[in-house]
Amino acid sequence: MKHRTRLHSEQEQQQTVAENQARQTASREFATVEELLRHDAAQTTVPPGIARRLEKSIGQTQPLPQSWWKSLLGL
């Protein structure tokens, strides 16, 4: 009976260790929001339908007019 309890306890302990290791590898702390967004963007794939709609939308936008100070300086 004691052997069975000890075996069960060891299995629970091994399972707990495995779960903790999985959490440690999966968690990551970011210093800034920008770093978080860059990491997320690198890990996430954009569905093809959304990518096409985004490209179409970007293609329809007009370029921004030149800044007044760039016009003044001739840049």
C-alpha positions in Angstrom: 0.0 0.0 0.0 2.8 2.4 0.9 4.6 1.5 -2.3 1.6 2.5 -4.4 1.2 5.8 -2.5 4.9 6.6 -3.0 4.7 5.7 -6.7 1.6 7.9 -7.2 3.4 10.7 -5.4 6.4 10.4 -7.6 4.3 10.5 -10.7 2.5 13.6 -9.5 5.9 15.2 -8.8 7.2 14.4 -12.3 4.0 15.7 -13.9 4.3 19.0 -11.9 8.0 19.4 -12.9 7.1 18.9 -16.5 4.3 21.4 -16.3 6.5 24.0 -14.7 9.2 23.5 -17.4 6.5 24.0 -20.1 5.4 27.2 -18.5 8.9 28.5 -18.2 9.7 27.9 -21.8 6.4 29.4 -23.0 6.5 32.6 -20.9 8.5 35.6 -21.9 8.7 39.1 -20.5 9.0 42.1 -22.8 10.6 45.4 -21.9 8.4 47.5 -24.1 5.1 47.2 -25.9 6.8 47.6 -29.2 9.0 44.6 -28.5 5.9 42.6 -27.7 4.2 43.6 -30.9 7.3 42.8 -33.0 7.5 39.4 -31.4 3.8 38.8 -32.0 4.1 39.9 -35.6 7.0 37.6 -36.2 5.0 34.6 -34.8 1.7 35.3 -36.4 0.9 34.5 -40.1 -1.6 36.8 -41.8 -4.3 34.8 -43.6 -4.1 35.3 -47.5 -7.5 36.9 -47.8 -6.7 39.6 -45.2 -3.3 40.1 -46.8 -4.9 40.7 -50.2 -7.5 43.2 -48.8 -4.7 45.0 -46.9 -2.6 45.3 -50.1 -5.6 46.6 -52.0 -6.4 49.1 -49.3 -2.8 50.4 -49.1 -2.7 50.7 -52.9 -5.8 53.0 -52.8 -4.3 55.5 -50.4 -2.9 58.8 -51.7 0.6 59.8 -50.8 0.9 62.4 -48.1 1.5 66.0 -49.2 5.0 67.3 -48.7 5.5 69.1 -45.3 5.5 72.9 -45.4 9.0 73.0 -43.9 10.4 70.7 -46.5 8.9 72.8 -49.3 10.4 75.9 -47.6 13.8 74.4 -47.4 13.6 72.8 -50.8 14.0 69.2 -49.6 
